[in-house]
């Protein structure tokens, strides 16, 4: 009886903490969605291969990652997709093109002269009045050309050119660092995903073993071969294995979403046709790069 009371108190505390954590998660989600804090949310059970998570086929991923001939090409393909979808690289590329244009303008600006053309045309139509002289109407015109070479602007252009060159070098370094960060994040994400796949498999083995052990202990308890304490321990072991299996599933989904963030492509936000096109690109990537 004391064992039951102690365990009940511990389980009650665990339940209270779980309920509070769930409420805190609801508050955070409503804040992110700009909803009222007390806005009611429904939580759907996350099951691999079902409903919204039907696209997360961890069995197929496990087969790819377990195959040495497919693992490295798969990681290379994901890195290539991540670079193509990266908004950071797109922004840096636009900045680099703008700086390169400034560099070219500063290089040619020293050699471009300024040319000015001016022309005047005059005509004397008539003269009259007291004291005027009778002159024949006359026409005259003049044309002038002014050419200036920006000799004194050369120093300023040199400074602009050097500044543009420094900015260009900085952007190229930032692009290289961003590409390396993408490669590192994707590679690490794939390894973490593989760890979660292994965790799911091991948790399934643990649940099956704990369930079989509980059945044996229940049979032994009914026959008087074991004590109530051993039965409680077997039940707790089975419960902990089930909790570990659920945690493994959610950890896999979280890791998959993080990897998708690194890739810039989320399967849950795309249609089935778009996801099939993604898989087709992987097949074409294999055919083109790994014969």
C-alpha atoms as a printed R data frame, in Angstrom:
    type eleno elety resid chain resno      x       y       z
1   ATOM     1    CA   UNK     A     1  0.000   0.000   0.000
2   ATOM     2    CA   UNK     A     2  2.836   2.390   0.780
3   ATOM     3    CA   UNK     A     3  4.411   1.624  -2.595
4   ATOM     4    CA   UNK     A     4  1.127   2.461  -4.332
5   ATOM     5    CA   UNK     A     5  0.747   5.725  -2.412
6   ATOM     6    CA   UNK     A     6  4.301   6.796  -3.189
7   ATOM     7    CA   UNK     A     7  3.964   5.979  -6.865
8   ATOM     8    CA   UNK     A     8  0.597   7.724  -7.075
9   ATOM     9    CA   UNK     A     9  2.092  10.910  -5.620
10  ATOM    10    CA   UNK     A    10  4.953  10.842  -8.118
11  ATOM    11    CA   UNK     A    11  2.628  10.188 -11.034
12  ATOM    12    CA   UNK     A    12  0.299  12.982  -9.934
13  ATOM    13    CA   UNK     A    13  3.191  15.459  -9.870
14  ATOM    14    CA   UNK     A    14  4.301  14.287 -13.300
15  ATOM    15    CA   UNK     A    15  0.773  14.746 -14.654
16  ATOM    16    CA   UNK     A    16  0.509  18.277 -13.208
17  ATOM    17    CA   UNK     A    17  3.828  19.261 -14.794
18  ATOM    18    CA   UNK     A    18  2.760  17.788 -18.134
19  ATOM    19    CA   UNK     A    19 -0.545  19.699 -18.090
20  ATOM    20    CA   UNK     A    20  1.246  22.956 -17.248
21  ATOM    21    CA   UNK     A    21  3.788  22.406 -20.004
22  ATOM    22    CA   UNK     A    22  0.957  21.794 -22.465
23  ATOM    23    CA   UNK     A    23 -0.749  25.043 -21.410
24  ATOM    24    CA   UNK     A    24  2.545  26.923 -21.781
25  ATOM    25    CA   UNK     A    25  2.921  25.492 -25.276
26  ATOM    26    CA   UNK     A    26 -0.591  26.686 -26.171
27  ATOM    27    CA   UNK     A    27  0.261  30.183 -24.946
28  ATOM    28    CA   UNK     A    28  3.456  30.256 -27.019
29  ATOM    29    CA   UNK     A    29  1.644  29.049 -30.146
30  ATOM    30    CA   UNK     A    30 -1.121  31.652 -29.746
31  ATOM    31    CA   UNK     A    31  1.507  34.344 -29.316
32  ATOM    32    CA   UNK     A    32  3.281  33.269 -32.495
33  ATOM    33    CA   UNK     A    33 -0.018  33.143 -34.387
34  ATOM    34    CA   UNK     A    34 -1.137  36.497 -32.950
35  ATOM    35    CA   UNK     A    35 -4.186  34.848 -31.387
36  ATOM    36    CA   UNK     A    36 -5.759  35.626 -28.009
37  ATOM    37    CA   UNK     A    37 -3.856  33.877 -25.242
38  ATOM    38    CA   UNK     A    38 -6.923  31.834 -24.253
39  ATOM    39    CA   UNK     A    39 -7.684  30.763 -27.836
40  ATOM    40    CA   UNK     A    40 -8.459  27.023 -27.834
41  ATOM    41    CA   UNK     A    41 -6.233  24.756 -29.924
42  ATOM    42    CA   UNK     A    42 -6.628  21.099 -30.810
43  ATOM    43    CA   UNK     A    43 -3.659  18.728 -30.759
44  ATOM    44    CA   UNK     A    44 -3.664  15.872 -33.223
45  ATOM    45    CA   UNK     A    45 -1.848  12.633 -32.553
46  ATOM    46    CA   UNK     A    46  1.333  12.416 -34.608
47  ATOM    47    CA   UNK     A    47  1.677   9.023 -36.213
48  ATOM    48    CA   UNK     A    48  4.248   8.255 -38.852
49  ATOM    49    CA   UNK     A    49  2.844   7.429 -42.248
50  ATOM    50    CA   UNK     A    50 -0.670   8.618 -41.365
51  ATOM    51    CA   UNK     A    51 -2.726  11.754 -41.983
52  ATOM    52    CA   UNK     A    52 -0.599  14.898 -42.250
53  ATOM    53    CA   UNK     A    53  2.619  12.956 -41.660
54  ATOM    54    CA   UNK     A    54  2.027  10.524 -44.502
55  ATOM    55    CA   UNK     A    55  4.925  12.096 -46.419
56  ATOM    56    CA   UNK     A    56  7.372  11.290 -43.618
57  ATOM    57    CA   UNK     A    57  8.210   7.728 -44.597
58  ATOM    58    CA   UNK     A    58 11.003   7.008 -42.166
59  ATOM    59    CA   UNK     A    59 11.260   3.431 -43.433
60  ATOM    60    CA   UNK     A    60 12.253   4.647 -46.889
61  ATOM    61    CA   UNK     A    61 14.682   7.135 -45.356
62  ATOM    62    CA   UNK     A    62 16.192   4.363 -43.281
63  ATOM    63    CA   UNK     A    63 16.736   2.250 -46.371
64  ATOM    64    CA   UNK     A    64 18.481   5.155 -48.117
65  ATOM    65    CA   UNK     A    65 20.687   6.048 -45.144
66  ATOM    66    CA   UNK     A    66 21.550   2.394 -44.478
67  ATOM    67    CA   UNK     A    67 22.724   1.965 -48.063
68  ATOM    68    CA   UNK     A    68 26.355   3.146 -48.475
69  ATOM    69    CA   UNK     A    69 25.766   3.624 -52.207
70  ATOM    70    CA   UNK     A    70 22.840   5.997 -51.624
71  ATOM    71    CA   UNK     A    71 23.725   7.823 -48.411
72  ATOM    72    CA   UNK     A    72 26.454  10.122 -49.774
73  ATOM    73    CA   UNK     A    73 24.557  10.944 -53.005
74  ATOM    74    CA   UNK     A    74 21.451  11.644 -50.929
75  ATOM    75    CA   UNK     A    75 23.335  14.095 -48.714
76  ATOM    76    CA   UNK     A    76 24.922  15.744 -51.770
77  ATOM    77    CA   UNK     A    77 21.488  16.139 -53.358
78  ATOM    78    CA   UNK     A    78 20.033  17.722 -50.224
79  ATOM    79    CA   UNK     A    79 22.970  20.150 -50.044
80  ATOM    80    CA   UNK     A    80 22.446  21.087 -53.692
81  ATOM    81    CA   UNK     A    81 18.731  21.659 -53.074
82  ATOM    82    CA   UNK     A    82 19.482  23.726 -49.976
83  ATOM    83    CA   UNK     A    83 21.846  25.999 -51.891
84  ATOM    84    CA   UNK     A    84 19.300  26.503 -54.652
85  ATOM    85    CA   UNK     A    85 16.556  27.360 -52.149
86  ATOM    86    CA   UNK     A    86 18.641  29.451 -49.768
87  ATOM    87    CA   UNK     A    87 17.345  33.057 -49.498
88  ATOM    88    CA   UNK     A    88 20.644  34.056 -47.872
89  ATOM    89    CA   UNK     A    89 22.612  33.043 -50.958
90  ATOM    90    CA   UNK     A    90 20.143  34.816 -53.250
91  ATOM    91    CA   UNK     A    91 20.494  38.038 -51.250
92  ATOM    92    CA   UNK     A    92 24.295  37.824 -51.231
93  ATOM    93    CA   UNK     A    93 24.328  37.125 -54.963
94  ATOM    94    CA   UNK     A    94 22.262  40.267 -55.698
95  ATOM    95    CA   UNK     A    95 24.551  42.349 -53.502
96  ATOM    96    CA   UNK     A    96 27.592  40.923 -55.238
97  ATOM    97    CA   UNK     A    97 26.239  41.825 -58.683
98  ATOM    98    CA   UNK     A    98 25.552  45.395 -57.524
99  ATOM    99    CA   UNK     A    99 29.081  45.758 -56.149
100 ATOM   100    CA   UNK     A   100 30.588  44.331 -59.344
101 ATOM   101    CA   UNK     A   101 28.679  46.932 -61.356
102 ATOM   102    CA   UNK     A   102 30.020  49.713 -59.128
103 ATOM   103    CA   UNK     A   103 33.518  48.315 -59.585
104 ATOM   104    CA   UNK     A   104 33.201  48.411 -63.382
105 ATOM   105    CA   UNK     A   105 31.801  51.940 -63.355
106 ATOM   106    CA   UNK     A   106 34.643  53.130 -61.156
107 ATOM   107    CA   UNK     A   107 37.177  51.507 -63.501
108 ATOM   108    CA   UNK     A   108 35.810  53.098 -66.674
109 ATOM   109    CA   UNK     A   109 34.900  56.440 -65.098
110 ATOM   110    CA   UNK     A   110 38.517  57.624 -65.112
111 ATOM   111    CA   UNK     A   111 38.720  57.348 -68.902
112 ATOM   112    CA   UNK     A   112 35.350  58.813 -69.917
113 ATOM   113    CA   UNK     A   113 35.680  62.503 -70.944
114 ATOM   114    CA   UNK     A   114 32.930  65.091 -70.834
115 ATOM   115    CA   UNK     A   115 32.016  66.634 -74.193
116 ATOM   116    CA   UNK     A   116 29.938  69.835 -74.494
117 ATOM   117    CA   UNK     A   117 28.668  71.293 -77.782
118 ATOM   118    CA   UNK     A   118 27.338  74.848 -78.033
119 ATOM   119    CA   UNK     A   119 25.977  76.805 -81.020
120 ATOM   120    CA   UNK     A   120 24.568  80.336 -81.577
121 ATOM   121    CA   UNK     A   121 22.759  81.863 -84.542
122 ATOM   122    CA   UNK     A   122 22.056  85.643 -84.988
123 ATOM   123    CA   UNK     A   123 20.107  87.535 -87.661
124 ATOM   124    CA   UNK     A   124 19.705  91.334 -88.129
125 ATOM   125    CA   UNK     A   125 16.243  91.807 -89.623
126 ATOM   126    CA   UNK     A   126 16.092  95.628 -89.847
127 ATOM   127    CA   UNK     A   127 17.072  98.937 -88.246
128 ATOM   128    CA   UNK     A   128 14.928 102.044 -88.143
129 ATOM   129    CA   UNK     A   129 14.474 105.302 -86.276
130 ATOM   130    CA   UNK     A   130 16.333 108.621 -86.126
131 ATOM   131    CA   UNK     A   131 20.067 108.168 -86.446
132 ATOM   132    CA   UNK     A   132 19.833 104.611 -87.590
133 ATOM   133    CA   UNK     A   133 21.987 103.383 -90.367
134 ATOM   134    CA   UNK     A   134 20.574 101.469 -93.216
135 ATOM   135    CA   UNK     A   135 22.285  98.104 -93.121
136 ATOM   136    CA   UNK     A   136 21.515  95.053 -95.052
137 ATOM   137    CA   UNK     A   137 20.116  92.233 -92.922
138 ATOM   138    CA   UNK     A   138 22.996  90.003 -91.956
139 ATOM   139    CA   UNK     A   139 23.205  86.516 -90.498
140 ATOM   140    CA   UNK     A   140 26.007  85.111 -88.371
141 ATOM   141    CA   UNK     A   141 26.502  82.034 -86.285
142 ATOM   142    CA   UNK     A   142 29.202  80.385 -84.181
143 ATOM   143    CA   UNK     A   143 29.801  76.848 -82.946
144 ATOM   144    CA   UNK     A   144 31.919  75.786 -79.982
145 ATOM   145    CA   UNK     A   145 33.057  72.408 -78.650
146 ATOM   146    CA   UNK     A   146 34.294  71.827 -75.088
147 ATOM   147    CA   UNK     A   147 36.064  68.630 -74.058
148 ATOM   148    CA   UNK     A   148 37.150  67.955 -70.493
149 ATOM   149    CA   UNK     A   149 39.031  64.949 -69.151
150 ATOM   150    CA   UNK     A   150 38.387  64.093 -65.452
151 ATOM   151    CA   UNK     A   151 42.029  64.203 -64.426
152 ATOM   152    CA   UNK     A   152 41.338  65.579 -60.957
153 ATOM   153    CA   UNK     A   153 38.565  62.972 -60.363
154 ATOM   154    CA   UNK     A   154 40.958  60.093 -60.858
155 ATOM   155    CA   UNK     A   155 41.858  59.912 -57.177
156 ATOM   156    CA   UNK     A   156 38.213  59.748 -56.132
157 ATOM   157    CA   UNK     A   157 37.493  57.056 -58.715
158 ATOM   158    CA   UNK     A   158 40.441  55.034 -57.446
159 ATOM   159    CA   UNK     A   159 39.026  55.196 -53.920
160 ATOM   160    CA   UNK     A   160 35.592  54.109 -55.158
161 ATOM   161    CA   UNK     A   161 37.160  51.253 -57.098
162 ATOM   162    CA   UNK     A   162 39.165  50.049 -54.106
163 ATOM   163    CA   UNK     A   163 36.100  50.273 -51.870
164 ATOM   164    CA   UNK     A   164 34.051  48.259 -54.349
165 ATOM   165    CA   UNK     A   165 36.832  45.667 -54.572
166 ATOM   166    CA   UNK     A   166 36.911  45.269 -50.772
167 ATOM   167    CA   UNK     A   167 33.138  44.904 -50.667
168 ATOM   168    CA   UNK     A   168 33.309  42.338 -53.453
169 ATOM   169    CA   UNK     A   169 35.899  40.278 -51.562
170 ATOM   170    CA   UNK     A   170 33.812  40.457 -48.389
171 ATOM   171    CA   UNK     A   171 30.684  39.266 -50.174
172 ATOM   172    CA   UNK     A   172 32.540  36.396 -51.819
173 ATOM   173    CA   UNK     A   173 33.827  35.315 -48.402
174 ATOM   174    CA   UNK     A   174 30.304  35.574 -46.965
175 ATOM   175    CA   UNK     A   175 28.980  33.442 -49.814
176 ATOM   176    CA   UNK     A   176 31.615  30.784 -49.168
177 ATOM   177    CA   UNK     A   177 30.871  30.811 -45.428
178 ATOM   178    CA   UNK     A   178 27.131  30.564 -46.080
179 ATOM   179    CA   UNK     A   179 27.633  27.626 -48.426
180 ATOM   180    CA   UNK     A   180 29.836  25.891 -45.848
181 ATOM   181    CA   UNK     A   181 27.219  26.538 -43.158
182 ATOM   182    CA   UNK     A   182 24.536  25.018 -45.398
183 ATOM   183    CA   UNK     A   183 26.669  21.946 -46.059
184 ATOM   184    CA   UNK     A   184 27.387  21.565 -42.342
185 ATOM   185    CA   UNK     A   185 23.754  22.038 -41.289
186 ATOM   186    CA   UNK     A   186 22.399  19.597 -43.862
187 ATOM   187    CA   UNK     A   187 25.044  16.961 -43.109
188 ATOM   188    CA   UNK     A   188 24.468  17.288 -39.367
189 ATOM   189    CA   UNK     A   189 20.706  17.214 -39.890
190 ATOM   190    CA   UNK     A   190 20.932  13.971 -41.864
191 ATOM   191    CA   UNK     A   191 23.038  12.376 -39.127
192 ATOM   192    CA   UNK     A   192 20.555  13.494 -36.471
193 ATOM   193    CA   UNK     A   193 17.718  12.125 -38.567
194 ATOM   194    CA   UNK     A   194 19.491   8.789 -38.852
195 ATOM   195    CA   UNK     A   195 19.937   8.764 -35.074
196 ATOM   196    CA   UNK     A   196 16.216   9.312 -34.610
197 ATOM   197    CA   UNK     A   197 15.411   6.516 -37.060
198 ATOM   198    CA   UNK     A   198 17.619   4.178 -35.044
199 ATOM   199    CA   UNK     A   199 15.933   5.417 -31.878
200 ATOM   200    CA   UNK     A   200 12.506   4.550 -33.307
201 ATOM   201    CA   UNK     A   201 13.652   1.053 -34.213
202 ATOM   202    CA   UNK     A   202 15.197   0.424 -30.807
203 ATOM   203    CA   UNK     A   203 12.156   1.820 -29.025
204 ATOM   204    CA   UNK     A   204  9.957  -0.636 -30.931
205 ATOM   205    CA   UNK     A   205 12.177  -3.491 -29.781
206 ATOM   206    CA   UNK     A   206 12.049  -2.167 -26.221
207 ATOM   207    CA   UNK     A   207  8.243  -1.905 -26.249
208 ATOM   208    CA   UNK     A   208  7.825  -5.420 -27.575
209 ATOM   209    CA   UNK     A   209 10.249  -6.839 -25.009
210 ATOM   210    CA   UNK     A   210  8.616  -4.919 -22.156
211 ATOM   211    CA   UNK     A   211  5.154  -6.097 -23.228
212 ATOM   212    CA   UNK     A   212  6.274  -9.717 -23.381
213 ATOM   213    CA   UNK     A   213  7.969  -9.382 -20.002
214 ATOM   214    CA   UNK     A   214  4.817  -7.918 -18.487
215 ATOM   215    CA   UNK     A   215  2.732 -10.811 -19.797
216 ATOM   216    CA   UNK     A   216  5.143 -13.293 -18.247
217 ATOM   217    CA   UNK     A   217  5.131 -11.484 -14.913
218 ATOM   218    CA   UNK     A   218  1.333 -11.296 -14.936
219 ATOM   219    CA   UNK     A   219  1.154 -15.042 -15.515
220 ATOM   220    CA   UNK     A   220  3.685 -15.675 -12.755
221 ATOM   221    CA   UNK     A   221  1.828 -13.347 -10.387
222 ATOM   222    CA   UNK     A   222 -1.471 -15.136 -11.018
223 ATOM   223    CA   UNK     A   223  0.282 -18.363 -10.086
224 ATOM   224    CA   UNK     A   224  1.831 -16.825  -6.969
225 ATOM   225    CA   UNK     A   225  5.385 -17.105  -8.249
226 ATOM   226    CA   UNK     A   226  6.224 -13.378  -8.039
227 ATOM   227    CA   UNK     A   227  5.266 -10.542  -5.695
228 ATOM   228    CA   UNK     A   228  3.107  -7.512  -6.374
229 ATOM   229    CA   UNK     A   229  6.256  -5.355  -6.386
230 ATOM   230    CA   UNK     A   230  7.658  -7.270  -9.344
231 ATOM   231    CA   UNK     A   231  4.365  -6.854 -11.183
232 ATOM   232    CA   UNK     A   232  4.382  -3.092 -10.577
233 ATOM   233    CA   UNK     A   233  7.972  -2.867 -11.807
234 ATOM   234    CA   UNK     A   234  7.047  -4.740 -14.989
235 ATOM   235    CA   UNK     A   235  4.107  -2.406 -15.560
236 ATOM   236    CA   UNK     A   236  6.297   0.678 -15.030
237 ATOM   237    CA   UNK     A   237  8.914  -0.707 -17.387
238 ATOM   238    CA   UNK     A   238  6.283  -1.205 -20.093
239 ATOM   239    CA   UNK     A   239  4.924   2.305 -19.532
240 ATOM   240    CA   UNK     A   240  8.391   3.865 -19.770
241 ATOM   241    CA   UNK     A   241  9.058   1.945 -22.998
242 ATOM   242    CA   UNK     A   242  5.821   3.270 -24.494
243 ATOM   243    CA   UNK     A   243  6.722   6.835 -23.480
244 ATOM   244    CA   UNK     A   244 10.171   6.420 -25.014
245 ATOM   245    CA   UNK     A   245  8.603   5.189 -28.248
246 ATOM   246    CA   UNK     A   246  6.285   8.217 -28.414
247 ATOM   247    CA   UNK     A   247  9.204  10.556 -27.701
248 ATOM   248    CA   UNK     A   248 11.232   8.892 -30.451
249 ATOM   249    CA   UNK     A   249  8.439   9.547 -32.961
250 ATOM   250    CA   UNK     A   250  8.130  13.221 -32.044
251 ATOM   251    CA   UNK     A   251 11.906  13.690 -32.005
252 ATOM   252    CA   UNK     A   252 12.066  12.231 -35.502
253 ATOM   253    CA   UNK     A   253  9.397  14.651 -36.730
254 ATOM   254    CA   UNK     A   254 11.136  17.627 -35.124
255 ATOM   255    CA   UNK     A   255 14.486  16.615 -36.616
256 ATOM   256    CA   UNK     A   256 12.877  16.155 -40.045
257 ATOM   257    CA   UNK     A   257 11.335  19.654 -39.866
258 ATOM   258    CA   UNK     A   258 14.701  21.142 -38.874
259 ATOM   259    CA   UNK     A   259 16.361  19.420 -41.817
260 ATOM   260    CA   UNK     A   260 13.660  20.774 -44.115
261 ATOM   261    CA   UNK     A   261 14.395  24.267 -42.797
262 ATOM   262    CA   UNK     A   262 18.026  23.840 -43.783
263 ATOM   263    CA   UNK     A   263 16.904  22.598 -47.210
264 ATOM   264    CA   UNK     A   264 14.385  25.379 -47.738
265 ATOM   265    CA   UNK     A   265 11.725  22.800 -48.673
266 ATOM   266    CA   UNK     A   266  8.919  21.557 -46.416
267 ATOM   267    CA   UNK     A   267  7.038  18.458 -47.495
268 ATOM   268    CA   UNK     A   268  3.994  19.329 -45.390
269 ATOM   269    CA   UNK     A   269  3.544  22.654 -47.208
270 ATOM   270    CA   UNK     A   270  3.745  21.210 -50.733
271 ATOM   271    CA   UNK     A   271  1.339  19.152 -52.761
272 ATOM   272    CA   UNK     A   272  1.812  15.499 -53.569
273 ATOM   273    CA   UNK     A   273  2.742  16.408 -57.142
274 ATOM   274    CA   UNK     A   274  5.447  18.797 -55.926
275 ATOM   275    CA   UNK     A   275  6.816  16.195 -53.523
276 ATOM   276    CA   UNK     A   276  6.892  13.617 -56.312
277 ATOM   277    CA   UNK     A   277  8.795  16.123 -58.437
278 ATOM   278    CA   UNK     A   278 11.284  16.477 -55.577
279 ATOM   279    CA   UNK     A   279 11.836  12.716 -55.557
280 ATOM   280    CA   UNK     A   280 12.188  12.739 -59.327
281 ATOM   281    CA   UNK     A   281 14.923  15.358 -59.065
282 ATOM   282    CA   UNK     A   282 16.770  13.063 -56.678
283 ATOM   283    CA   UNK     A   283 16.543  10.222 -59.194
284 ATOM   284    CA   UNK     A   284 17.825  12.482 -61.966
285 ATOM   285    CA   UNK     A   285 20.604  13.711 -59.672
286 ATOM   286    CA   UNK     A   286 21.715  10.131 -59.079
287 ATOM   287    CA   UNK     A   287 21.685   9.337 -62.782
288 ATOM   288    CA   UNK     A   288 23.657  12.472 -63.657
289 ATOM   289    CA   UNK     A   289 26.315  12.377 -60.929
290 ATOM   290    CA   UNK     A   290 26.604   8.793 -59.717
291 ATOM   291    CA   UNK     A   291 26.569   6.303 -62.520
